[in-house]
Amino acid sequence: MTAARQVAEGAWAASVAATSPTAALTAAGTTQANAAPIRHEYVEFSSVAAGAGARLPTSLEIGGLTPGDQIVVANTGANPLLLYPAVGGKIGTLAVNASLSIPAGKAVMLFSAISGGGLNWTSALSA
């Protein structure tokens, strides 16, 4: 789905600013509860301390999700970024609330899954 369509119909309809790429973010915390919240469809974490993470939004936090809505998370920091789903959600075949490790220099594209009411995501890791 294109950014323009997402703004018009999808998860980002509530906020045009959410479609703007957001760079130079800092990963935070060491658990799902205190990880840095993601509020944009493209985010780039340039400062990633060992064990630090980010957390995907819930459907309610971004004004609703439809299956196929996308988020791209890039890690340009020096350490792996732990990417958590929203509480009660999952990424791909990982366990509920488990983190996905994004290696330094890699990015992951996530798609809102059909199941899970906006909490579950499928993912594709960059080469």
Phi and psi in radians as a Rosetta constraint file:
Dihedral C 1 N 2 CA 2 C 2 CIRCULARHARMONIC -1.369 0.35
Dihedral N 2 CA 2 C 2 N 3 CIRCULARHARMONIC 2.786 0.35
Dihedral C 2 N 3 CA 3 C 3 CIRCULARHARMONIC -1.036 0.35
Dihedral N 3 CA 3 C 3 N 4 CIRCULARHARMONIC -0.722 0.35
Dihedral C 3 N 4 CA 4 C 4 CIRCULARHARMONIC -1.068 0.35
Dihedral N 4 CA 4 C 4 N 5 CIRCULARHARMONIC -0.739 0.35
Dihedral C 4 N 5 CA 5 C 5 CIRCULARHARMONIC -1.186 0.35
Dihedral N 5 CA 5 C 5 N 6 CIRCULARHARMONIC -0.678 0.35
Dihedral C 5 N 6 CA 6 C 6 CIRCULARHARMONIC -1.082 0.35
Dihedral N 6 CA 6 C 6 N 7 CIRCULARHARMONIC -0.704 0.35
Dihedral C 6 N 7 CA 7 C 7 CIRCULARHARMONIC -1.109 0.35
Dihedral N 7 CA 7 C 7 N 8 CIRCULARHARMONIC -0.742 0.35
Dihedral C 7 N 8 CA 8 C 8 CIRCULARHARMONIC -1.255 0.35
Dihedral N 8 CA 8 C 8 N 9 CIRCULARHARMONIC -0.663 0.35
Dihedral C 8 N 9 CA 9 C 9 CIRCULARHARMONIC -2.218 0.35
Dihedral N 9 CA 9 C 9 N 10 CIRCULARHARMONIC -0.446 0.35
Dihedral C 9 N 10 CA 10 C 10 CIRCULARHARMONIC -1.827 0.35
Dihedral N 10 CA 10 C 10 N 11 CIRCULARHARMONIC -2.607 0.35
Dihedral C 10 N 11 CA 11 C 11 CIRCULARHARMONIC -1.024 0.35
Dihedral N 11 CA 11 C 11 N 12 CIRCULARHARMONIC -0.506 0.35
Dihedral C 11 N 12 CA 12 C 12 CIRCULARHARMONIC -1.689 0.35
Dihedral N 12 CA 12 C 12 N 13 CIRCULARHARMONIC 0.160 0.35
Dihedral C 12 N 13 CA 13 C 13 CIRCULARHARMONIC -1.008 0.35
Dihedral N 13 CA 13 C 13 N 14 CIRCULARHARMONIC -0.531 0.35
Dihedral C 13 N 14 CA 14 C 14 CIRCULARHARMONIC -1.328 0.35
Dihedral N 14 CA 14 C 14 N 15 CIRCULARHARMONIC -0.265 0.35
Dihedral C 14 N 15 CA 15 C 15 CIRCULARHARMONIC -2.617 0.35
Dihedral N 15 CA 15 C 15 N 16 CIRCULARHARMONIC 1.895 0.35
Dihedral C 15 N 16 CA 16 C 16 CIRCULARHARMONIC -1.094 0.35
Dihedral N 16 CA 16 C 16 N 17 CIRCULARHARMONIC -0.600 0.35
Dihedral C 16 N 17 CA 17 C 17 CIRCULARHARMONIC -1.065 0.35
Dihedral N 17 CA 17 C 17 N 18 CIRCULARHARMONIC -0.485 0.35
Dihedral C 17 N 18 CA 18 C 18 CIRCULARHARMONIC -1.174 0.35
Dihedral N 18 CA 18 C 18 N 19 CIRCULARHARMONIC -0.344 0.35
Dihedral C 18 N 19 CA 19 C 19 CIRCULARHARMONIC -1.482 0.35
Dihedral N 19 CA 19 C 19 N 20 CIRCULARHARMONIC -0.185 0.35
Dihedral C 19 N 20 CA 20 C 20 CIRCULARHARMONIC -1.331 0.35
Dihedral N 20 CA 20 C 20 N 21 CIRCULARHARMONIC 2.360 0.35
Dihedral C 20 N 21 CA 21 C 21 CIRCULARHARMONIC -1.041 0.35
Dihedral N 21 CA 21 C 21 N 22 CIRCULARHARMONIC 2.461 0.35
Dihedral C 21 N 22 CA 22 C 22 CIRCULARHARMONIC -2.137 0.35
Dihedral N 22 CA 22 C 22 N 23 CIRCULARHARMONIC 2.065 0.35
Dihedral C 22 N 23 CA 23 C 23 CIRCULARHARMONIC -2.036 0.35
Dihedral N 23 CA 23 C 23 N 24 CIRCULARHARMONIC 3.038 0.35
Dihedral C 23 N 24 CA 24 C 24 CIRCULARHARMONIC 1.060 0.35
Dihedral N 24 CA 24 C 24 N 25 CIRCULARHARMONIC 0.598 0.35
Dihedral C 24 N 25 CA 25 C 25 CIRCULARHARMONIC -1.428 0.35
Dihedral N 25 CA 25 C 25 N 26 CIRCULARHARMONIC 2.762 0.35
Dihedral C 25 N 26 CA 26 C 26 CIRCULARHARMONIC -2.001 0.35
Dihedral N 26 CA 26 C 26 N 27 CIRCULARHARMONIC 2.173 0.35
Dihedral C 26 N 27 CA 27 C 27 CIRCULARHARMONIC -1.146 0.35
Dihedral N 27 CA 27 C 27 N 28 CIRCULARHARMONIC 2.678 0.35
Dihedral C 27 N 28 CA 28 C 28 CIRCULARHARMONIC -2.444 0.35
Dihedral N 28 CA 28 C 28 N 29 CIRCULARHARMONIC 2.812 0.35
Dihedral C 28 N 29 CA 29 C 29 CIRCULARHARMONIC 1.102 0.35
Dihedral N 29 CA 29 C 29 N 30 CIRCULARHARMONIC 3.108 0.35
Dihedral C 29 N 30 CA 30 C 30 CIRCULARHARMONIC -2.293 0.35
Dihedral N 30 CA 30 C 30 N 31 CIRCULARHARMONIC 0.171 0.35
Dihedral C 30 N 31 CA 31 C 31 CIRCULARHARMONIC -2.427 0.35
Dihedral N 31 CA 31 C 31 N 32 CIRCULARHARMONIC 2.950 0.35
Dihedral C 31 N 32 CA 32 C 32 CIRCULARHARMONIC -1.041 0.35
Dihedral N 32 CA 32 C 32 N 33 CIRCULARHARMONIC -0.676 0.35
Dihedral C 32 N 33 CA 33 C 33 CIRCULARHARMONIC -1.155 0.35
Dihedral N 33 CA 33 C 33 N 34 CIRCULARHARMONIC -0.570 0.35
Dihedral C 33 N 34 CA 34 C 34 CIRCULARHARMONIC -2.032 0.35
Dihedral N 34 CA 34 C 34 N 35 CIRCULARHARMONIC 0.283 0.35
Dihedral C 34 N 35 CA 35 C 35 CIRCULARHARMONIC -1.246 0.35
Dihedral N 35 CA 35 C 35 N 36 CIRCULARHARMONIC 2.719 0.35
Dihedral C 35 N 36 CA 36 C 36 CIRCULARHARMONIC -1.140 0.35
Dihedral N 36 CA 36 C 36 N 37 CIRCULARHARMONIC 2.215 0.35
Dihedral C 36 N 37 CA 37 C 37 CIRCULARHARMONIC -1.289 0.35
Dihedral N 37 CA 37 C 37 N 38 CIRCULARHARMONIC 2.474 0.35
Dihedral C 37 N 38 CA 38 C 38 CIRCULARHARMONIC -1.726 0.35
Dihedral N 38 CA 38 C 38 N 39 CIRCULARHARMONIC 2.253 0.35
Dihedral C 38 N 39 CA 39 C 39 CIRCULARHARMONIC -2.264 0.35
Dihedral N 39 CA 39 C 39 N 40 CIRCULARHARMONIC 0.205 0.35
Dihedral C 39 N 40 CA 40 C 40 CIRCULARHARMONIC -2.315 0.35
Dihedral N 40 CA 40 C 40 N 41 CIRCULARHARMONIC 2.789 0.35
Dihedral C 40 N 41 CA 41 C 41 CIRCULARHARMONIC -1.402 0.35
Dihedral N 41 CA 41 C 41 N 42 CIRCULARHARMONIC -0.320 0.35
Dihedral C 41 N 42 CA 42 C 42 CIRCULARHARMONIC -2.338 0.35
Dihedral N 42 CA 42 C 42 N 43 CIRCULARHARMONIC 2.075 0.35
Dihedral C 42 N 43 CA 43 C 43 CIRCULARHARMONIC -2.261 0.35
Dihedral N 43 CA 43 C 43 N 44 CIRCULARHARMONIC 2.521 0.35
Dihedral C 43 N 44 CA 44 C 44 CIRCULARHARMONIC -2.233 0.35
Dihedral N 44 CA 44 C 44 N 45 CIRCULARHARMONIC 2.066 0.35
Dihedral C 44 N 45 CA 45 C 45 CIRCULARHARMONIC -1.690 0.35
Dihedral N 45 CA 45 C 45 N 46 CIRCULARHARMONIC 1.965 0.35
Dihedral C 45 N 46 CA 46 C 46 CIRCULARHARMONIC -1.736 0.35
Dihedral N 46 CA 46 C 46 N 47 CIRCULARHARMONIC -0.243 0.35
Dihedral C 46 N 47 CA 47 C 47 CIRCULARHARMONIC -2.145 0.35
Dihedral N 47 CA 47 C 47 N 48 CIRCULARHARMONIC 1.869 0.35
Dihedral C 47 N 48 CA 48 C 48 CIRCULARHARMONIC -2.285 0.35
Dihedral N 48 CA 48 C 48 N 49 CIRCULARHARMONIC 1.815 0.35
Dihedral C 48 N 49 CA 49 C 49 CIRCULARHARMONIC -1.308 0.35
Dihedral N 49 CA 49 C 49 N 50 CIRCULARHARMONIC 2.775 0.35
Dihedral C 49 N 50 CA 50 C 50 CIRCULARHARMONIC -0.987 0.35
Dihedral N 50 CA 50 C 50 N 51 CIRCULARHARMONIC 2.220 0.35
Dihedral C 50 N 51 CA 51 C 51 CIRCULARHARMONIC 1.437 0.35
Dihedral N 51 CA 51 C 51 N 52 CIRCULARHARMONIC 0.015 0.35
Dihedral C 51 N 52 CA 52 C 52 CIRCULARHARMONIC -1.455 0.35
Dihedral N 52 CA 52 C 52 N 53 CIRCULARHARMONIC 2.759 0.35
Dihedral C 52 N 53 CA 53 C 53 CIRCULARHARMONIC -2.553 0.35
Dihedral N 53 CA 53 C 53 N 54 CIRCULARHARMONIC -3.097 0.35
Dihedral C 53 N 54 CA 54 C 54 CIRCULARHARMONIC -2.437 0.35
Dihedral N 54 CA 54 C 54 N 55 CIRCULARHARMONIC 2.733 0.35
Dihedral C 54 N 55 CA 55 C 55 CIRCULARHARMONIC -2.211 0.35
Dihedral N 55 CA 55 C 55 N 56 CIRCULARHARMONIC 2.281 0.35
Dihedral C 55 N 56 CA 56 C 56 CIRCULARHARMONIC -1.186 0.35
Dihedral N 56 CA 56 C 56 N 57 CIRCULARHARMONIC 2.666 0.35
Dihedral C 56 N 57 CA 57 C 57 CIRCULARHARMONIC -1.377 0.35
Dihedral N 57 CA 57 C 57 N 58 CIRCULARHARMONIC 2.794 0.35
Dihedral C 57 N 58 CA 58 C 58 CIRCULARHARMONIC -1.475 0.35
Dihedral N 58 CA 58 C 58 N 59 CIRCULARHARMONIC 2.879 0.35
Dihedral C 58 N 59 CA 59 C 59 CIRCULARHARMONIC -1.033 0.35
Dihedral N 59 CA 59 C 59 N 60 CIRCULARHARMONIC -0.699 0.35
Dihedral C 59 N 60 CA 60 C 60 CIRCULARHARMONIC -1.188 0.35
Dihedral N 60 CA 60 C 60 N 61 CIRCULARHARMONIC -0.574 0.35
Dihedral C 60 N 61 CA 61 C 61 CIRCULARHARMONIC -1.180 0.35
Dihedral N 61 CA 61 C 61 N 62 CIRCULARHARMONIC -0.400 0.35
Dihedral C 61 N 62 CA 62 C 62 CIRCULARHARMONIC -2.116 0.35
Dihedral N 62 CA 62 C 62 N 63 CIRCULARHARMONIC 0.339 0.35
Dihedral C 62 N 63 CA 63 C 63 CIRCULARHARMONIC 1.440 0.35
Dihedral N 63 CA 63 C 63 N 64 CIRCULARHARMONIC 0.403 0.35
Dihedral C 63 N 64 CA 64 C 64 CIRCULARHARMONIC 1.831 0.35
Dihedral N 64 CA 64 C 64 N 65 CIRCULARHARMONIC 2.558 0.35
Dihedral C 64 N 65 CA 65 C 65 CIRCULARHARMONIC -2.208 0.35
Dihedral N 65 CA 65 C 65 N 66 CIRCULARHARMONIC 2.510 0.35
Dihedral C 65 N 66 CA 66 C 66 CIRCULARHARMONIC -2.036 0.35
Dihedral N 66 CA 66 C 66 N 67 CIRCULARHARMONIC 2.619 0.35
Dihedral C 66 N 67 CA 67 C 67 CIRCULARHARMONIC -0.916 0.35
Dihedral N 67 CA 67 C 67 N 68 CIRCULARHARMONIC 2.297 0.35
Dihedral C 67 N 68 CA 68 C 68 CIRCULARHARMONIC 1.713 0.35
Dihedral N 68 CA 68 C 68 N 69 CIRCULARHARMONIC -0.217 0.35
Dihedral C 68 N 69 CA 69 C 69 CIRCULARHARMONIC -0.991 0.35
Dihedral N 69 CA 69 C 69 N 70 CIRCULARHARMONIC 2.541 0.35
Dihedral C 69 N 70 CA 70 C 70 CIRCULARHARMONIC -2.074 0.35
Dihedral N 70 CA 70 C 70 N 71 CIRCULARHARMONIC 2.603 0.35
Dihedral C 70 N 71 CA 71 C 71 CIRCULARHARMONIC -2.380 0.35
Dihedral N 71 CA 71 C 71 N 72 CIRCULARHARMONIC 2.377 0.35
Dihedral C 71 N 72 CA 72 C 72 CIRCULARHARMONIC -1.981 0.35
Dihedral N 72 CA 72 C 72 N 73 CIRCULARHARMONIC 2.249 0.35
Dihedral C 72 N 73 CA 73 C 73 CIRCULARHARMONIC -2.100 0.35
Dihedral N 73 CA 73 C 73 N 74 CIRCULARHARMONIC 2.057 0.35
Dihedral C 73 N 74 CA 74 C 74 CIRCULARHARMONIC -1.901 0.35
Dihedral N 74 CA 74 C 74 N 75 CIRCULARHARMONIC 2.440 0.35
Dihedral C 74 N 75 CA 75 C 75 CIRCULARHARMONIC -1.997 0.35
Dihedral N 75 CA 75 C 75 N 76 CIRCULARHARMONIC 1.799 0.35
Dihedral C 75 N 76 CA 76 C 76 CIRCULARHARMONIC -1.817 0.35
Dihedral N 76 CA 76 C 76 N 77 CIRCULARHARMONIC 0.199 0.35
Dihedral C 76 N 77 CA 77 C 77 CIRCULARHARMONIC -1.412 0.35
Dihedral N 77 CA 77 C 77 N 78 CIRCULARHARMONIC -3.056 0.35
Dihedral C 77 N 78 CA 78 C 78 CIRCULARHARMONIC -1.565 0.35
Dihedral N 78 CA 78 C 78 N 79 CIRCULARHARMONIC -0.256 0.35
Dihedral C 78 N 79 CA 79 C 79 CIRCULARHARMONIC -2.205 0.35
Dihedral N 79 CA 79 C 79 N 80 CIRCULARHARMONIC 2.834 0.35
Dihedral C 79 N 80 CA 80 C 80 CIRCULARHARMONIC -1.049 0.35
Dihedral N 80 CA 80 C 80 N 81 CIRCULARHARMONIC 2.483 0.35
Dihedral C 80 N 81 CA 81 C 81 CIRCULARHARMONIC -1.748 0.35
Dihedral N 81 CA 81 C 81 N 82 CIRCULARHARMONIC 2.211 0.35
Dihedral C 81 N 82 CA 82 C 82 CIRCULARHARMONIC -1.543 0.35
Dihedral N 82 CA 82 C 82 N 83 CIRCULARHARMONIC 2.037 0.35
Dihedral C 82 N 83 CA 83 C 83 CIRCULARHARMONIC -1.820 0.35
Dihedral N 83 CA 83 C 83 N 84 CIRCULARHARMONIC 2.086 0.35
Dihedral C 83 N 84 CA 84 C 84 CIRCULARHARMONIC -1.825 0.35
Dihedral N 84 CA 84 C 84 N 85 CIRCULARHARMONIC 2.599 0.35
Dihedral C 84 N 85 CA 85 C 85 CIRCULARHARMONIC -1.356 0.35
Dihedral N 85 CA 85 C 85 N 86 CIRCULARHARMONIC 2.998 0.35
Dihedral C 85 N 86 CA 86 C 86 CIRCULARHARMONIC -1.115 0.35
Dihedral N 86 CA 86 C 86 N 87 CIRCULARHARMONIC 2.750 0.35
Dihedral C 86 N 87 CA 87 C 87 CIRCULARHARMONIC -0.957 0.35
Dihedral N 87 CA 87 C 87 N 88 CIRCULARHARMONIC 2.218 0.35
Dihedral C 87 N 88 CA 88 C 88 CIRCULARHARMONIC 1.602 0.35
Dihedral N 88 CA 88 C 88 N 89 CIRCULARHARMONIC -0.081 0.35
Dihedral C 88 N 89 CA 89 C 89 CIRCULARHARMONIC -1.772 0.35
Dihedral N 89 CA 89 C 89 N 90 CIRCULARHARMONIC 3.130 0.35
Dihedral C 89 N 90 CA 90 C 90 CIRCULARHARMONIC -2.593 0.35
Dihedral N 90 CA 90 C 90 N 91 CIRCULARHARMONIC 2.746 0.35
Dihedral C 90 N 91 CA 91 C 91 CIRCULARHARMONIC -1.981 0.35
Dihedral N 91 CA 91 C 91 N 92 CIRCULARHARMONIC 2.072 0.35
Dihedral C 91 N 92 CA 92 C 92 CIRCULARHARMONIC 0.988 0.35
Dihedral N 92 CA 92 C 92 N 93 CIRCULARHARMONIC -2.291 0.35
Dihedral C 92 N 93 CA 93 C 93 CIRCULARHARMONIC -1.670 0.35
Dihedral N 93 CA 93 C 93 N 94 CIRCULARHARMONIC 0.143 0.35
Dihedral C 93 N 94 CA 94 C 94 CIRCULARHARMONIC -1.180 0.35
Dihedral N 94 CA 94 C 94 N 95 CIRCULARHARMONIC 2.818 0.35
Dihedral C 94 N 95 CA 95 C 95 CIRCULARHARMONIC -1.158 0.35
Dihedral N 95 CA 95 C 95 N 96 CIRCULARHARMONIC 2.783 0.35
Dihedral C 95 N 96 CA 96 C 96 CIRCULARHARMONIC -0.967 0.35
Dihedral N 96 CA 96 C 96 N 97 CIRCULARHARMONIC 2.321 0.35
Dihedral C 96 N 97 CA 97 C 97 CIRCULARHARMONIC 1.228 0.35
Dihedral N 97 CA 97 C 97 N 98 CIRCULARHARMONIC 0.056 0.35
Dihedral C 97 N 98 CA 98 C 98 CIRCULARHARMONIC -1.382 0.35
Dihedral N 98 CA 98 C 98 N 99 CIRCULARHARMONIC 2.591 0.35
Dihedral C 98 N 99 CA 99 C 99 CIRCULARHARMONIC -1.557 0.35
Dihedral N 99 CA 99 C 99 N 100 CIRCULARHARMONIC 2.655 0.35
Dihedral C 99 N 100 CA 100 C 100 CIRCULARHARMONIC -1.817 0.35
Dihedral N 100 CA 100 C 100 N 101 CIRCULARHARMONIC 2.249 0.35
Dihedral C 100 N 101 CA 101 C 101 CIRCULARHARMONIC -1.565 0.35
Dihedral N 101 CA 101 C 101 N 102 CIRCULARHARMONIC 2.098 0.35
Dihedral C 101 N 102 CA 102 C 102 CIRCULARHARMONIC -1.774 0.35
Dihedral N 102 CA 102 C 102 N 103 CIRCULARHARMONIC 1.962 0.35
Dihedral C 102 N 103 CA 103 C 103 CIRCULARHARMONIC -1.067 0.35
Dihedral N 103 CA 103 C 103 N 104 CIRCULARHARMONIC 2.708 0.35
Dihedral C 103 N 104 CA 104 C 104 CIRCULARHARMONIC -0.995 0.35
Dihedral N 104 CA 104 C 104 N 105 CIRCULARHARMONIC 2.399 0.35
Dihedral C 104 N 105 CA 105 C 105 CIRCULARHARMONIC 1.431 0.35
Dihedral N 105 CA 105 C 105 N 106 CIRCULARHARMONIC 0.127 0.35
Dihedral C 105 N 106 CA 106 C 106 CIRCULARHARMONIC -2.068 0.35
Dihedral N 106 CA 106 C 106 N 107 CIRCULARHARMONIC 2.908 0.35
Dihedral C 106 N 107 CA 107 C 107 CIRCULARHARMONIC -2.383 0.35
Dihedral N 107 CA 107 C 107 N 108 CIRCULARHARMONIC 2.749 0.35
Dihedral C 107 N 108 CA 108 C 108 CIRCULARHARMONIC -2.274 0.35
Dihedral N 108 CA 108 C 108 N 109 CIRCULARHARMONIC 2.396 0.35
Dihedral C 108 N 109 CA 109 C 109 CIRCULARHARMONIC -1.828 0.35
Dihedral N 109 CA 109 C 109 N 110 CIRCULARHARMONIC 2.221 0.35
Dihedral C 109 N 110 CA 110 C 110 CIRCULARHARMONIC -1.998 0.35
Dihedral N 110 CA 110 C 110 N 111 CIRCULARHARMONIC 2.498 0.35
Dihedral C 110 N 111 CA 111 C 111 CIRCULARHARMONIC -2.129 0.35
Dihedral N 111 CA 111 C 111 N 112 CIRCULARHARMONIC 2.294 0.35
Dihedral C 111 N 112 CA 112 C 112 CIRCULARHARMONIC -1.078 0.35
Dihedral N 112 CA 112 C 112 N 113 CIRCULARHARMONIC 2.187 0.35
Dihedral C 112 N 113 CA 113 C 113 CIRCULARHARMONIC -1.368 0.35
Dihedral N 113 CA 113 C 113 N 114 CIRCULARHARMONIC 2.795 0.35
Dihedral C 113 N 114 CA 114 C 114 CIRCULARHARMONIC -1.180 0.35
Dihedral N 114 CA 114 C 114 N 115 CIRCULARHARMONIC -0.667 0.35
Dihedral C 114 N 115 CA 115 C 115 CIRCULARHARMONIC -1.584 0.35
Dihedral N 115 CA 115 C 115 N 116 CIRCULARHARMONIC 2.784 0.35
Dihedral C 115 N 116 CA 116 C 116 CIRCULARHARMONIC 1.677 0.35
Dihedral N 116 CA 116 C 116 N 117 CIRCULARHARMONIC 0.084 0.35
Dihedral C 116 N 117 CA 117 C 117 CIRCULARHARMONIC 1.006 0.35
Dihedral N 117 CA 117 C 117 N 118 CIRCULARHARMONIC 0.647 0.35
Dihedral C 117 N 118 CA 118 C 118 CIRCULARHARMONIC 1.532 0.35
Dihedral N 118 CA 118 C 118 N 119 CIRCULARHARMONIC 0.098 0.35
Dihedral C 118 N 119 CA 119 C 119 CIRCULARHARMONIC -1.768 0.35
Dihedral N 119 CA 119 C 119 N 120 CIRCULARHARMONIC -0.350 0.35
Dihedral C 119 N 120 CA 120 C 120 CIRCULARHARMONIC -1.797 0.35
Dihedral N 120 CA 120 C 120 N 121 CIRCULARHARMONIC 2.554 0.35
Dihedral C 120 N 121 CA 121 C 121 CIRCULARHARMONIC -2.366 0.35
Dihedral N 121 CA 121 C 121 N 122 CIRCULARHARMONIC 2.544 0.35
Dihedral C 121 N 122 CA 122 C 122 CIRCULARHARMONIC -1.797 0.35
Dihedral N 122 CA 122 C 122 N 123 CIRCULARHARMONIC 2.741 0.35
Dihedral C 122 N 123 CA 123 C 123 CIRCULARHARMONIC -2.455 0.35
Dihedral N 123 CA 123 C 123 N 124 CIRCULARHARMONIC 2.737 0.35
Dihedral C 123 N 124 CA 124 C 124 CIRCULARHARMONIC -2.364 0.35
Dihedral N 124 CA 124 C 124 N 125 CIRCULARHARMONIC 2.058 0.35
Dihedral C 124 N 125 CA 125 C 125 CIRCULARHARMONIC -1.548 0.35
Dihedral N 125 CA 125 C 125 N 126 CIRCULARHARMONIC 2.434 0.35
Dihedral C 125 N 126 CA 126 C 126 CIRCULARHARMONIC -1.163 0.35
Dihedral N 126 CA 126 C 126 N 127 CIRCULARHARMONIC 2.776 0.35
